[in-house]
């Protein structure tokens, strides 16, 4: 028997709005089911691990201990697209043979976009 990742779950203040943001980032759809307490992206398709957004009463406190690493060959266009969707550009790095930018999503969750060279 093996274990697989069913989804990555984000605690959220507004699950549907955060699901809308991540669906746009990943060019996927928000799944049809859901309500004011939970929304998912990609749970019903075959394009990789799904994302789940669950309403919690407390806000994010401090830095994420886990985050998503995204990668693209269309570096400049994707940076502009992410910012246009509501991501906030935080820092840029070129270390360990990798060039990436750290962003925050609309609720402050950090994620990285690496350049495929």
C-alpha positions in Angstrom: 0.0 0.0 0.0 1.3 3.5 -0.8 0.5 7.0 0.3 -0.2 9.8 -2.0 -1.0 13.5 -1.5 -4.7 14.0 -2.0 -4.6 17.8 -1.7 -2.8 20.7 -0.1 -5.0 22.6 2.4 -4.9 26.3 3.2 -6.6 27.8 6.2 -8.5 30.8 5.0 -10.6 33.8 5.9 -12.5 33.7 2.6 -12.2 30.2 1.0 -14.0 31.0 -2.2 -12.0 34.2 -2.9 -8.7 32.4 -2.2 -9.8 29.4 -4.4 -10.6 31.9 -7.2 -7.1 33.4 -7.0 -5.3 30.0 -7.0 -7.6 28.7 -9.8 -6.5 31.7 -11.9 -2.9 31.2 -11.0 -2.9 27.5 -12.0 -5.3 28.0 -14.9 -7.7 25.5 -13.4 -11.4 25.8 -12.3 -12.8 26.0 -8.8 -14.7 22.8 -8.3 -18.5 23.1 -8.5 -19.2 21.9 -5.0 -18.3 24.1 -2.0 -19.8 26.6 0.3 -18.8 29.5 2.5 -16.7 27.2 4.6 -14.8 25.2 2.0 -13.7 25.5 -1.7 -11.4 23.3 -3.8 -9.4 23.6 -7.0 -8.5 20.5 -9.0 -10.0 17.8 -6.8 -12.0 16.5 -9.8 -9.5 16.8 -12.6 -6.4 14.9 -13.5 -4.0 17.8 -13.6 -2.1 17.2 -10.4 -2.6 17.7 -6.7 -5.7 19.5 -5.7 -5.9 22.5 -3.4 -8.5 22.9 -0.6 -9.4 26.2 1.2 -11.1 25.9 4.6 -12.5 28.8 6.6 -10.9 29.2 10.0 -11.6 31.9 12.7 -8.0 32.9 13.2 -5.7 34.8 10.8 -2.3 33.7 9.6 0.4 34.5 12.2 4.0 34.5 11.1 5.7 32.9 8.1 4.4 29.9 6.4 6.2 26.7 7.4 5.2 25.1 4.1 4.6 26.8 0.7 4.1 26.1 -3.0 7.0 26.3 -5.4 5.8 27.1 -8.9 8.0 27.2 -12.1 7.8 28.7 -15.5 9.8 29.3 -18.7 7.6 32.4 -19.4 9.2 34.3 -16.6 8.3 38.0 -17.2 4.8 37.3 -18.5 3.9 35.1 -15.5 5.3 37.6 -13.0 3.0 40.3 -14.5 0.1 37.9 -14.6 0.5 36.9 -10.9 0.7 40.5 -9.8 -2.4 41.3 -12.0 -4.3 38.5 -10.2 -3.5 40.1 -6.8 -0.2 38.5 -5.7 2.2 40.8 -3.9 5.8 40.5 -5.0 8.1 40.3 -2.0 11.7 39.3 -2.7 13.9 38.0 -5.5 16.7 35.5 -5.2 19.3 33.9 -7.4 20.9 31.2 -5.3 21.7 27.5 -5.4 21.5 27.5 -9.2 17.9 28.8 -9.1 16.3 32.2 -9.8 13.0 32.8 -8.0 10.7 35.4 -6.6 8.7 35.1 -3.4 5.1 36.3 -3.6 2.2 36.6 -1.1 -1.3 35.5 -2.2 -4.2 37.8 -1.3 -4.4 36.4 2.3 -0.6 36.7 2.8 0.4 33.0 2.2 3.8 32.9 0.7 4.7 31.1 -2.5 7.6 31.1 -4.9 7.9 31.3 -8.7 11.1 29.9 -10.2 12.5 30.6 -13.6 13.0 27.6 -15.8 16.2 28.6 -17.7 
